[in-house]
Amino acid sequence: MTSFKAIRVHQVERATNSQLETITLDDLSAGEVVVRVAWSGLNYKDALAVSGKGRIMKGFPKVAGIDLSGIVESSDDPAWRKGDRVLVTGCNIGELLDGGLAERARVPASAVVRLPEGMDLREAMAIGTAGFTAALALKRMLENHQHPDMGPIVVNGPTGGVGGIALDLFSRAGFEVHALTGKAAAQSDYLKKLGAHAVIDRLTLDVGSRPLESATWGGAVDNLGGESLGYLTRTVRPWGNIASIGLAQAHTLETTVMPFILRGVSLLGIHSVECPRAWREWIWQQLAGPWKLRHLDTLVSREILLDQVKATCDEQVAGSLVGRTVVKLSGDL
Ligand SMILES: NC(=O)c1ccc[n+]([C@@H]2O[C@H](COP(=O)([O-])OP(=O)(O)OC[C@H]3O[C@@H](n4cnc5c(N)ncnc54)[C@H](OP(=O)(O)O)[C@@H]3O)[C@@H](O)[C@H]2O)c1
């Protein structure tokens, strides 16, 4: 049986440890489709899982990687054939199921999405779960009547993958976007290149404490949770939407009902892992067409190999990286 390389996470007493290993298909969780992985990406969850800083996986040992693109090698499901160019994001890979940071992956047929026309395998993972999630936020906000006339969209955590892509995506969709970052001094030029109209320093921002502060933002994309998200609820203008995506700062939220009952603000939950399949396919079509990112070359800061994943995840979880990291497995075939 063919052997291949993978980043696997093991449980060691109460902690976890990851390493680059050689395994076979027999080591992988069940699934109908075997994919020769071309590219994967590093997302915040991957960084937590591989660095051991967060408990992402359910069951060990497990191959890390919550997304992948590649070519179908074999399929027990008639929907997929050898040679199909595909991608997978979420659907529990890299968590409950073995994931994409490996030269081969075996995944459920229901998780597989056909690579859209006009997108190559590397681009799919440059976008990856991060970009898919930012696009899901745009979809939900537009459906809930977010409009550029309501005022600027503030993006929190914009030097990360989701935030950076949100800047590009929302500005392309006609919104004025403002970047709220912990790296204002060093990364203003980068954020402006992605479409930020203004850059705000989160470290010196007065977040106030009243149930309602000055109504400033038309809407918000939040990757941090915690105090930052509380601030956003207090400062979004009437009928604006806040897409709650992440918890890079904290999983808590302290606010009152005032923004919801006195300003009609909506807090929209964004859950990319189990996103309905019809939305999933529609969003990837958008990302290959009318929502095609304009600054992907700027957003992808690193292209690495499997043996560099662990060190890069340590940096990512410390919050010191900027932009997206793509991981080359077999590359564009
Ligand atoms: N809901 C979903 O379906 C979904 C999908 C994907 C990701 N997420 C979540 O969204 C968040 C962002 O994901 P990502 O892949 O964009 O992550 P990332 O690339 O690692 O970026 C995280 C960004 O958050 C900011 N940050 C602030 N405090 C931080 C801290 N203590 N540690 C690390 N980063 C900190 C930094 O931006 P600044 O310095 O610019 O502030 C950093 O660049 C994560 O919480 C992730 O779990 C959720």
The ligand as an SDF file (V2000), in Angstrom:
LIG
                    3D

 48 52  0  0  0  0  0  0  0  0999 V2000
  -16.7440   30.6660   12.5380 N   0  0  0  0  0  0  0  0  0  0  0  0
  -16.0580   30.0070   11.6300 C   0  0  0  0  0  0  0  0  0  0  0  0
  -16.5830   29.1990   10.8620 O   0  0  0  0  0  0  0  0  0  0  0  0
  -14.5850   30.3120   11.5010 C   0  0  0  0  0  0  0  0  0  0  0  0
  -13.8740   29.9720   10.3380 C   0  0  0  0  0  0  0  0  0  0  0  0
  -12.5330   30.3660   10.2350 C   0  0  0  0  0  0  0  0  0  0  0  0
  -11.9300   31.0160   11.3030 C   0  0  0  0  0  0  0  0  0  0  0  0
  -12.6350   31.2580   12.4280 N   0  0  0  0  0  0  0  0  0  0  0  0
  -12.0420   31.9660   13.5650 C   0  0  0  0  0  0  0  0  0  0  0  0
  -11.7570   33.2940   13.1470 O   0  0  0  0  0  0  0  0  0  0  0  0
  -10.6100   33.7900   13.8200 C   0  0  0  0  0  0  0  0  0  0  0  0
   -9.5830   34.2360   12.7910 C   0  0  0  0  0  0  0  0  0  0  0  0
   -9.1410   33.1170   12.0320 O   0  0  0  0  0  0  0  0  0  0  0  0
   -7.9230   33.2640   11.0110 P   0  0  0  0  0  0  0  0  0  0  0  0
   -7.7470   31.9500   10.3510 O   0  0  0  0  0  0  0  0  0  0  0  0
   -8.0810   34.5100   10.2300 O   0  0  0  0  0  0  0  0  0  0  0  0
   -6.7300   33.4780   12.0620 O   0  0  0  0  0  0  0  0  0  0  0  0
   -5.3130   34.1440   11.8750 P   0  0  0  0  0  0  0  0  0  0  0  0
   -4.9580   34.1990   10.4180 O   0  0  0  0  0  0  0  0  0  0  0  0
   -4.3920   33.4720   12.7950 O   0  0  0  0  0  0  0  0  0  0  0  0
   -5.5850   35.6590   12.3460 O   0  0  0  0  0  0  0  0  0  0  0  0
   -5.9790   35.9840   13.6460 C   0  0  0  0  0  0  0  0  0  0  0  0
   -5.8320   37.5060   13.8210 C   0  0  0  0  0  0  0  0  0  0  0  0
   -6.5000   37.8660   15.0140 O   0  0  0  0  0  0  0  0  0  0  0  0
   -5.8280   38.9550   15.6340 C   0  0  0  0  0  0  0  0  0  0  0  0
   -5.5270   38.6470   17.0440 N   0  0  0  0  0  0  0  0  0  0  0  0
   -5.8310   39.4250   18.0650 C   0  0  0  0  0  0  0  0  0  0  0  0
   -5.5060   38.9080   19.2320 N   0  0  0  0  0  0  0  0  0  0  0  0
   -4.9480   37.7540   18.9760 C   0  0  0  0  0  0  0  0  0  0  0  0
   -4.3840   36.7580   19.7880 C   0  0  0  0  0  0  0  0  0  0  0  0
   -4.3590   36.8740   21.1310 N   0  0  0  0  0  0  0  0  0  0  0  0
   -3.8710   35.6780   19.1970 N   0  0  0  0  0  0  0  0  0  0  0  0
   -3.9140   35.5520   17.8490 C   0  0  0  0  0  0  0  0  0  0  0  0
   -4.4630   36.4840   17.0140 N   0  0  0  0  0  0  0  0  0  0  0  0
   -4.9630   37.5710   17.5760 C   0  0  0  0  0  0  0  0  0  0  0  0
   -4.6070   39.2370   14.8090 C   0  0  0  0  0  0  0  0  0  0  0  0
   -4.9690   40.2930   13.9250 O   0  0  0  0  0  0  0  0  0  0  0  0
   -4.6620   41.8500   14.2320 P   0  0  0  0  0  0  0  0  0  0  0  0
   -3.3030   41.9130   14.8270 O   0  0  0  0  0  0  0  0  0  0  0  0
   -4.7630   42.5190   12.9100 O   0  0  0  0  0  0  0  0  0  0  0  0
   -5.7050   42.2950   15.1830 O   0  0  0  0  0  0  0  0  0  0  0  0
   -4.4120   37.9620   14.0070 C   0  0  0  0  0  0  0  0  0  0  0  0
   -3.7510   38.2180   12.7920 O   0  0  0  0  0  0  0  0  0  0  0  0
  -10.1350   32.6380   14.7150 C   0  0  0  0  0  0  0  0  0  0  0  0
  -10.6710   32.7960   16.0000 O   0  0  0  0  0  0  0  0  0  0  0  0
  -10.7270   31.4040   14.0480 C   0  0  0  0  0  0  0  0  0  0  0  0
  -10.8980   30.3310   14.9380 O   0  0  0  0  0  0  0  0  0  0  0  0
  -13.9390   30.9030   12.5430 C   0  0  0  0  0  0  0  0  0  0  0  0
  1  2  1  0
  2  3  2  0
  2  4  1  0
  4  5  1  0
  4 48  2  0
  5  6  2  0
  6  7  1  0
  7  8  2  0
  8  9  1  0
  8 48  1  0
  9 10  1  0
  9 46  1  0
 10 11  1  0
 11 12  1  0
 11 44  1  0
 12 13  1  0
 13 14  1  0
 14 15  2  0
 14 16  1  0
 14 17  1  0
 17 18  1  0
 18 19  2  0
 18 20  1  0
 18 21  1  0
 21 22  1  0
 22 23  1  0
 23 24  1  0
 23 42  1  0
 24 25  1  0
 25 26  1  0
 25 36  1  0
 26 27  1  0
 26 35  1  0
 27 28  2  0
 28 29  1  0
 29 30  1  0
 29 35  2  0
 30 31  1  0
 30 32  2  0
 32 33  1  0
 33 34  2  0
 34 35  1  0
 36 37  1  0
 36 42  1  0
 37 38  1  0
 38 39  2  0
 38 40  1  0
 38 41  1  0
 42 43  1  0
 44 45  1  0
 44 46  1  0
 46 47  1  0
M  CHG  2   8   1  16  -1
M  END
$$$$
